[in-house]
């Protein structure tokens, strides 16, 4: 049952990183960098929802927690996929605009 500790750690770290990237958006003025940080925060949000959904079912193991867990895992997976796609796009866009760096 050592894996029971992993999900709360992932939940806390992803929530902290989500807040970090959202604050980083406010600190920068460049639109491309803001979009990149928003995509990174979307990955953290997706990871948070995904881990939270799994943790809910593992902790409670009831039918209602299964349905809620499936919903959270589905929404988290959608956020993760979209975040990875956006991050890749904005990283390539930054490399295209800054070829010397």
C-alpha positions in Angstrom: 0.0 0.0 0.0 2.9 2.4 -0.5 1.3 3.7 -3.7 -1.4 5.4 -1.5 1.2 8.1 -0.6 2.1 8.8 -4.2 -1.3 10.4 -5.2 -1.5 13.0 -2.4 2.1 14.0 -3.2 1.3 14.4 -6.9 -1.9 16.3 -6.0 0.0 18.8 -3.9 2.9 19.3 -6.3 0.6 19.7 -9.3 -1.5 22.3 -7.4 1.6 24.2 -6.4 3.0 24.2 -9.9 -0.4 25.3 -11.3 -0.4 28.3 -9.0 3.3 29.0 -9.9 2.5 29.1 -13.6 -0.6 31.2 -13.2 1.4 33.8 -11.2 4.2 33.6 -13.8 1.6 34.7 -16.4 1.0 37.9 -14.5 4.8 38.6 -14.3 5.4 38.6 -18.0 4.2 41.0 -20.7 5.0 38.8 -23.8 1.9 37.2 -25.2 3.7 34.1 -26.5 5.3 33.5 -23.1 2.0 34.0 -21.4 0.4 31.5 -23.7 3.2 29.0 -23.0 2.8 29.4 -19.3 -0.9 29.0 -19.6 -0.3 25.7 -21.5 2.0 24.5 -18.7 -0.5 25.4 -16.1 -3.1 23.4 -18.0 -0.8 20.3 -17.8 -0.6 20.8 -14.0 -4.3 21.2 -13.7 -4.9 18.0 -15.8 -2.4 16.1 -13.6 -4.2 17.4 -10.5 -7.6 16.3 -11.7 -6.3 12.9 -12.9 -4.5 12.1 -9.7 -7.4 13.4 -7.6 -9.9 11.2 -9.5 -7.8 8.1 -8.9 -7.1 9.0 -5.3 -10.8 9.4 -4.6 -11.7 5.9 -5.8 -8.7 4.3 -4.1 -9.5 6.0 -0.8 -13.3 5.5 -0.6 -14.0 2.6 -3.0 -17.7 3.2 -3.4 -19.8 3.4 -6.5 -20.3 7.2 -6.3 -16.6 7.7 -5.9 -16.0 5.5 -8.9 -18.3 7.7 -11.1 -16.8 10.9 -9.7 -13.3 9.5 -10.2 -14.0 8.5 -13.8 -15.3 12.0 -14.5 -12.2 13.6 -12.9 -9.8 11.2 -14.7 -11.6 12.0 -18.0 -11.4 15.8 -17.5 -7.8 15.6 -16.3 -6.8 13.5 -19.3 -8.5 16.1 -21.6 -6.6 18.9 -19.9 -3.3 17.0 -20.1 -3.6 16.2 -23.8 -4.6 19.8 -24.7 -1.8 21.2 -22.4 0.9 19.0 -24.1 -0.3 20.0 -27.6 -0.3 23.7 -26.7 3.1 23.5 -25.0 4.6 21.8 -28.0 3.0 24.4 -30.4 4.2 27.4 -28.4 7.7 26.0 -27.9 8.0 25.5 -31.6 6.6 29.0 -32.2 9.2 30.5 -29.8 12.0 28.6 -31.6 10.7 29.9 -35.0 10.7 33.5 -33.8 14.1 33.3 -31.9 16.4 31.2 -34.1 19.6 32.5 -32.5 18.7 31.4 -28.9 
